[in-house]
Each structure stands twice: as structure tokens, then as C-alpha cells.
Amino acid sequence: MTKIDLITGILGSGKTTFLRRYAEDLINSGKRTAILENDFGAVNIDMMLLQDLRGENCQLEMIAGGCDSDCHRRRFKTQLISLGMQHFDRVIIEPSGIFDMDEFFDTLHEPPLDNWFEIGSIITVIDAQTEEVLPPHMEYLFASEAACCGKLVLSKTEHSSLPPEEAAANMLRRLNDSLEKIKCDRKFSSADMLVKPIASLTGADFEMLRNAGYRGSSYVKLFDTDSIRSSVHYFMHINVREEDITPMTGEILSDAACGSVFRIKGYIPAGDSWLKVNIADGKTEISRVNEGQSVLIVIGDDISREDIDRHIKKYNTDPEYVSV
């Protein structure tokens, strides 16, 4: 049977960065690997970061978004049937930051998937800088997406103001408090968390994670994916000077008329390369990459596309600019 791994974590936690390293280790070990990505809409920016992994031993697939939970479940199953027929050694799934864990377990127990797949590991990535207070639905997702994991991976410790051990203790306390709110009796300890920069993870670390398994934990379902008031909007044909990115996104984040924005991500052209933009909860990450697409994606609650347009148009010089 093909082992299937699930990489969970709320928006901006570092799932894609971790998944890339995790998949590279499998591919370099000669394992035929498939990566299944899904996101809010029809454009998956995270998939672009993984394109260079595509090859003889790695297949990339995407679940198109933009539909309700029942439709998404059908698309999820269809993609898994296609992958199951190809008999990969390992399938890795990275869901969006808004994901119902029941969808994963229920789908894998349906025929013919129950004859083709077995769960390998559920790994939850947690940002060391996760805020003390999150919106209620994000607080729920923070806990529910970790409740059944076999291992926690603490990301971005290098950006935290706390030493790694202290940051880990703080996040364990933070997560356990969130689990109490959804009446989950699971409690995480330091033994459940890998505290190490993702870039420095070794083959032994990945071997441990591949065998981490998962736990059957119950909790109260406070939200479902259809009731979470989050939306995604795409702002395409962006050409903004590098020095203007932070002021522009800062205006969007601070303007209440734009809605409650909790992530801005995408790519902006910069000569022969691209600037990858990833902003979540006020933390701005801008890095130079070789491949990209001229688009910014804004995710949040009660988003006003028109008001975000107003801020982008102030800085954007591309006459073909469009938003949807």
C-alpha cells in the first residue's frame, strides 16, 4: 500500500517550506513521490515553489478550490484515485490553512482508497511567532489541525525573539490552551515537538518524521469550512518597486476598510528575478527567487477588493492590472 502523509498548519506557518525539504529527502532516496496541493482558489502560489521538484520521481498535482466542502471532498477523492492507480511509494498532501481533518480520515476510509492507501504520518507545522490571540476560527484551526498529528515541527525559530527552547515551551503552552477550548484531552509535551531550523533537518530527522504516525483524538467541532468567513482575492499584473512593497502592504493591513487581512502572498517582478512576498499576522518576508508569477493573493475575513485595489493602484505601474 502507498503511505500517505498530511502536512497541516494554519496560514503562514511554514508548511510549504517544510514540505519541500521533506519531499527532497524522499526523492533523493529514490522514492517515487507525489505531492498533492490544495488552496482557496484556482491559483496555487505555493505550488510554484515546488515546480523544480517535478521529475521522474516526483509528480505534482493540485486540487482546484473555489467550491463548497462537498464539492471539495469529491475533487479530493478523484485526485487520490488517480494517484492510487499509479502506485507511488509516498503521497504527501498539503491542504490549505483552512482544512477539516475529518475530510482526510473519511475519504481514506472510502473504497477503493482504503485498499490503496495507509496513513504514514500527520505532521503539523507551527510558527514560533504565532500570536497569543487569534480570531476565533483561526484559534479553532490552530488546535484542530494539530490534535491528531504524530509530530509537531516548530518553524521560524530563527525569527523569534525567544531562544528556541523558550519559544518551544511557549508554543506548547499556547497549543495546549487551544486544545482545551475545543475540549480535546490531548496534551502535547516537548517530546512531541521537533525544534530545529527546517533548513538544517537531517536524513535521520526525516526518517523519524516519516514514522511519526498519527493519534486518534476527538474534539468539539466549533466551525466547519463552509462557515468560516474567509475569502481569497487575486490581484494580477503587479509591478511595484521593492522599496514600496512594505508601505503598500502595510497600508492594506492597517486599513480597516480592507477587511481583516491575515495573509498576503505572491510574486512581484524584479528585473531578471522575482520577489516572493509572504506576509502573515504582520510579519513581512520578502525574498528573491528565480521563478514567479505577477500576482498578489490576499486572504482574510470580510475582504473589500475595491479598497485593496485603491492601495495597490497607488504604487502599481502595470497598466494591465486587474483584480478578481
C-alpha positions as CSV (number, residue, x, y, z in Angstrom):
1,M,0.0,0.0,0.0
2,T,1.1,3.6,-0.6
3,K,1.7,5.6,2.5
4,I,0.1,9.0,2.6
5,D,1.4,11.9,4.7
6,L,-0.6,15.0,5.7
7,I,1.2,18.3,6.4
8,T,-1.0,20.6,8.4
9,G,-0.7,24.1,9.9
10,I,-2.5,27.4,9.8
11,L,-1.9,30.0,7.1
12,G,1.7,31.2,7.1
13,S,3.0,28.6,9.4
14,G,5.7,27.4,7.0
15,K,4.1,24.2,5.6
16,T,5.4,24.6,2.1
17,T,8.9,25.3,3.2
18,F,8.9,22.2,5.4
19,L,7.2,20.1,2.7
20,R,9.8,21.0,0.2
21,R,12.6,19.6,2.4
22,Y,10.6,16.6,3.4
23,A,9.9,15.8,-0.3
24,E,13.5,16.4,-1.3
25,D,14.7,13.8,1.1
26,L,12.2,11.2,-0.3
27,I,13.2,12.0,-3.9
28,N,16.9,11.8,-3.1
29,S,16.3,8.4,-1.6
30,G,14.8,7.2,-4.8
31,K,11.2,7.1,-3.6
32,R,8.5,7.7,-6.2
33,T,6.7,10.6,-4.6
34,A,3.5,12.6,-5.4
35,I,2.7,15.9,-3.8
36,L,-1.0,17.0,-3.7
37,E,-1.6,20.7,-3.0
38,N,-4.8,22.5,-2.5
39,D,-5.7,26.1,-1.8
40,F,-8.6,28.6,-1.6
41,G,-8.9,29.4,-5.3
42,A,-7.9,28.2,-8.7
43,V,-4.4,29.7,-8.4
44,N,-2.0,28.0,-6.1
45,I,1.1,30.2,-5.4
46,D,2.6,27.6,-3.1
47,M,2.7,25.1,-6.0
48,M,5.1,27.4,-7.8
49,L,7.7,26.9,-5.1
50,L,7.7,23.2,-5.7
51,Q,7.9,23.2,-9.5
52,D,11.6,22.4,-9.7
53,L,10.9,19.1,-7.7
54,R,8.9,17.8,-10.6
55,G,10.7,15.0,-12.4
56,E,10.9,11.2,-12.9
57,N,10.5,10.5,-9.1
58,C,8.1,13.4,-8.3
59,Q,4.7,14.3,-9.5
60,L,2.8,17.5,-8.6
61,E,-0.9,17.7,-8.5
62,M,-3.4,20.3,-7.4
63,I,-7.0,20.3,-6.1
64,A,-8.8,23.2,-7.5
65,G,-10.6,25.4,-5.0
66,G,-13.5,27.7,-5.2
67,C,-16.3,25.3,-4.2
68,D,-18.1,24.1,-1.1
69,S,-16.9,21.3,1.2
70,D,-18.9,18.6,-0.6
71,C,-17.5,19.6,-3.9
72,H,-14.0,19.8,-2.5
73,R,-14.4,16.3,-1.0
74,R,-15.3,14.8,-4.4
75,R,-12.3,16.5,-6.0
76,F,-10.1,15.3,-3.3
77,K,-11.2,11.7,-3.7
78,T,-10.9,11.9,-7.5
79,Q,-7.3,13.1,-7.2
80,L,-6.4,10.4,-4.8
81,I,-7.9,7.7,-7.0
82,S,-5.7,8.9,-9.8
83,L,-2.6,8.8,-7.6
84,G,-3.6,5.5,-6.1
85,M,-3.7,3.8,-9.5
86,Q,-0.1,4.9,-10.1
87,H,1.3,3.1,-7.0
88,F,3.7,5.8,-5.6
89,D,5.9,5.0,-2.7
90,R,4.7,8.1,-0.8
91,V,2.0,10.7,-1.3
92,I,2.3,14.0,0.5
93,I,-0.8,16.2,1.0
94,E,-0.5,19.9,1.9
95,P,-4.0,21.2,2.5
96,S,-4.9,24.9,2.7
97,G,-4.6,26.6,6.1
98,I,-8.4,26.1,6.4
99,F,-9.0,22.4,6.4
100,D,-11.4,20.0,8.1
101,M,-9.4,17.0,9.4
102,D,-12.5,14.8,9.1
103,E,-12.3,15.1,5.3
104,F,-8.9,13.4,5.3
105,F,-9.9,10.5,7.5
106,D,-13.3,9.9,6.0
107,T,-12.0,10.0,2.4
108,L,-9.3,7.5,3.0
109,H,-11.8,5.0,4.5
110,E,-13.8,5.0,1.3
111,P,-13.3,2.3,-1.3
112,P,-11.2,1.9,-3.4
113,L,-8.9,4.3,-1.4
114,D,-8.9,2.0,1.6
115,N,-7.3,-0.7,-0.4
116,W,-4.6,1.5,-1.9
117,F,-3.5,3.9,0.9
118,E,-2.5,3.8,4.5
119,I,-1.7,6.8,6.7
120,G,2.0,7.3,7.2
121,S,2.4,10.5,9.3
122,I,0.4,13.6,10.1
123,I,2.9,16.4,10.7
124,T,1.8,19.8,12.0
125,V,4.0,22.9,11.4
126,I,3.7,25.7,13.9
127,D,5.2,29.1,13.6
128,A,7.3,30.0,16.6
129,Q,5.9,33.5,16.4
130,T,2.2,32.5,16.4
131,E,0.2,35.3,18.0
132,E,-1.1,34.9,21.6
133,V,-4.6,35.9,20.4
134,L,-6.0,34.7,17.1
135,P,-9.5,35.2,15.6
136,P,-11.9,32.5,17.0
137,H,-12.0,30.4,13.8
138,M,-8.2,30.6,13.4
139,E,-7.8,29.5,17.0
140,Y,-10.0,26.5,16.3
141,L,-8.0,25.6,13.2
142,F,-4.7,26.1,15.2
143,A,-5.9,23.4,17.6
144,S,-7.9,21.0,15.4
145,E,-5.2,20.7,12.7
146,A,-2.7,19.6,15.4
147,A,-4.9,17.4,17.5
148,C,-4.2,14.2,15.6
149,C,-0.6,14.8,14.5
150,G,2.2,12.4,15.2
151,K,4.8,15.2,15.4
152,L,4.9,18.9,15.7
153,V,7.6,20.9,13.8
154,L,8.4,24.3,15.2
155,S,9.2,26.6,12.3
156,K,10.8,30.1,12.1
157,T,12.7,29.8,15.4
158,E,15.4,31.9,13.8
159,H,13.0,34.8,13.5
160,S,11.7,34.5,17.1
161,S,12.8,36.9,19.8
162,L,13.0,34.0,22.2
163,P,15.7,31.2,22.4
164,P,14.4,28.1,20.6
165,E,13.8,26.2,23.9
166,E,11.8,29.0,25.3
167,A,9.9,29.5,22.1
168,A,9.0,25.8,22.0
169,A,7.7,25.9,25.6
170,N,5.6,29.0,24.8
171,M,4.1,27.3,21.7
172,L,3.3,24.1,23.6
173,R,1.5,26.1,26.3
174,R,-0.3,28.1,23.6
175,L,-1.4,24.9,21.7
176,N,-2.5,23.1,24.8
177,D,-4.6,26.1,25.9
178,S,-6.2,26.0,22.4
179,L,-6.9,22.3,22.7
180,E,-8.7,22.8,26.0
181,K,-11.0,25.3,24.2
182,I,-12.2,22.6,21.8
183,K,-12.4,20.0,24.6
184,C,-9.7,17.8,23.3
185,D,-8.0,15.8,26.1
186,R,-4.7,15.5,24.3
187,K,-1.7,17.4,25.8
188,F,1.5,18.0,24.0
189,S,4.9,17.8,25.6
190,S,8.4,18.6,24.5
191,A,8.8,15.0,23.2
192,D,6.1,15.7,20.6
193,M,7.9,18.7,19.1
194,L,10.9,18.8,16.8
195,V,12.7,22.1,17.5
196,K,15.2,22.7,14.7
197,P,15.6,25.1,11.8
198,I,13.9,23.5,8.8
199,A,17.0,24.2,6.6
200,S,19.1,22.1,9.0
201,L,16.9,19.0,9.2
202,T,18.9,15.8,8.5
203,G,18.0,12.5,6.9
204,A,17.6,11.0,10.4
205,D,15.1,13.7,11.3
206,F,13.1,13.0,8.2
207,E,13.2,9.3,8.8
208,M,11.8,9.9,12.3
209,L,9.0,12.2,10.9
210,R,8.1,9.6,8.3
211,N,7.5,7.1,11.1
212,A,5.8,9.6,13.4
213,G,2.3,8.2,12.7
214,Y,-0.8,10.0,14.0
215,R,-3.1,9.9,17.0
216,G,-6.8,9.4,17.2
217,S,-8.0,12.5,19.1
218,S,-11.6,13.8,19.5
219,Y,-12.6,17.4,19.9
220,V,-15.7,19.6,19.6
221,K,-16.1,20.9,16.1
222,L,-16.7,24.6,16.6
223,F,-16.6,25.6,12.9
224,D,-16.9,23.9,9.5
225,T,-15.0,25.1,6.5
226,D,-18.2,26.4,4.9
227,S,-19.0,28.7,7.9
228,I,-15.5,30.2,8.2
229,R,-15.9,33.8,6.8
230,S,-12.6,33.8,4.9
231,S,-12.2,34.6,1.3
232,V,-9.4,35.0,-1.2
233,H,-8.9,37.7,-3.9
234,Y,-6.3,37.8,-6.7
235,F,-4.5,41.0,-7.8
236,M,-2.7,40.4,-11.0
237,H,-0.2,42.2,-13.2
238,I,1.6,43.8,-10.3
239,N,4.7,45.9,-10.9
240,V,5.8,47.7,-7.7
241,R,9.3,48.9,-6.6
242,E,10.9,46.7,-4.0
243,E,11.1,49.6,-1.5
244,D,7.3,50.2,-2.0
245,I,6.2,46.7,-1.1
246,T,6.3,47.1,2.7
247,P,4.5,50.5,2.7
248,M,1.8,49.2,0.2
249,T,1.1,46.0,2.2
250,G,1.3,47.9,5.5
251,E,-1.5,50.2,4.3
252,I,-3.7,47.3,3.3
253,L,-3.1,45.6,6.7
254,S,-3.8,48.7,8.7
255,D,-6.9,49.9,6.8
256,A,-10.0,48.5,8.4
257,A,-11.9,49.2,5.2
258,C,-9.9,46.4,3.5
259,G,-11.3,43.8,6.0
260,S,-9.4,41.6,8.4
261,V,-6.4,40.6,6.3
262,F,-4.4,37.7,7.7
263,R,-2.2,36.8,4.8
264,I,-0.8,38.5,1.7
265,K,1.4,36.3,-0.6
266,G,2.6,36.3,-4.2
267,Y,5.3,37.4,-6.5
268,I,6.4,40.7,-7.9
269,P,8.8,41.0,-10.9
270,A,12.3,42.4,-10.1
271,G,14.4,42.5,-13.3
272,D,15.5,39.1,-14.2
273,S,14.2,37.5,-11.0
274,W,11.1,37.8,-8.7
275,L,10.4,39.0,-5.2
276,K,8.4,36.4,-3.2
277,V,6.1,38.2,-0.8
278,N,4.7,36.4,2.2
279,I,3.0,38.4,4.9
280,A,1.1,36.9,7.7
281,D,0.0,38.4,11.0
282,G,2.1,41.5,10.5
283,K,5.3,39.5,9.7
284,T,6.8,40.5,6.4
285,E,9.0,38.1,4.4
286,I,10.4,39.3,1.1
287,S,13.0,37.1,-0.7
288,R,14.4,36.9,-4.2
289,V,13.6,33.8,-6.3
290,N,14.2,32.7,-9.9
291,E,10.6,31.9,-10.9
292,G,7.3,33.6,-10.2
293,Q,4.0,35.0,-11.5
294,S,2.9,38.6,-11.3
295,V,0.1,38.2,-8.7
296,L,-0.7,39.1,-5.1
297,I,-3.2,37.0,-3.2
298,V,-5.0,38.5,-0.2
299,I,-6.7,36.2,2.3
300,G,-8.9,37.3,5.2
301,D,-12.3,37.9,6.6
302,D,-14.8,40.3,5.1
303,I,-12.3,41.4,2.5
304,S,-13.1,44.5,0.4
305,R,-11.4,44.0,-3.0
306,E,-12.2,47.6,-4.0
307,D,-10.4,49.1,-1.0
308,I,-7.4,46.9,-1.5
309,D,-7.4,48.0,-5.2
310,R,-7.2,51.6,-4.0
311,H,-3.9,50.9,-2.2
312,I,-2.3,48.8,-4.9
313,K,-3.1,51.2,-7.7
314,K,-1.3,53.9,-5.7
315,Y,2.0,52.1,-6.2
316,N,1.4,49.7,-9.2
317,T,2.8,50.8,-12.6
318,D,1.5,47.9,-14.7
319,P,-1.3,49.2,-17.0
320,E,-2.8,45.6,-17.3
321,Y,-3.5,45.4,-13.6
322,V,-6.7,43.5,-12.8
323,S,-8.3,42.1,-9.6
324,V,-10.8,39.3,-9.0
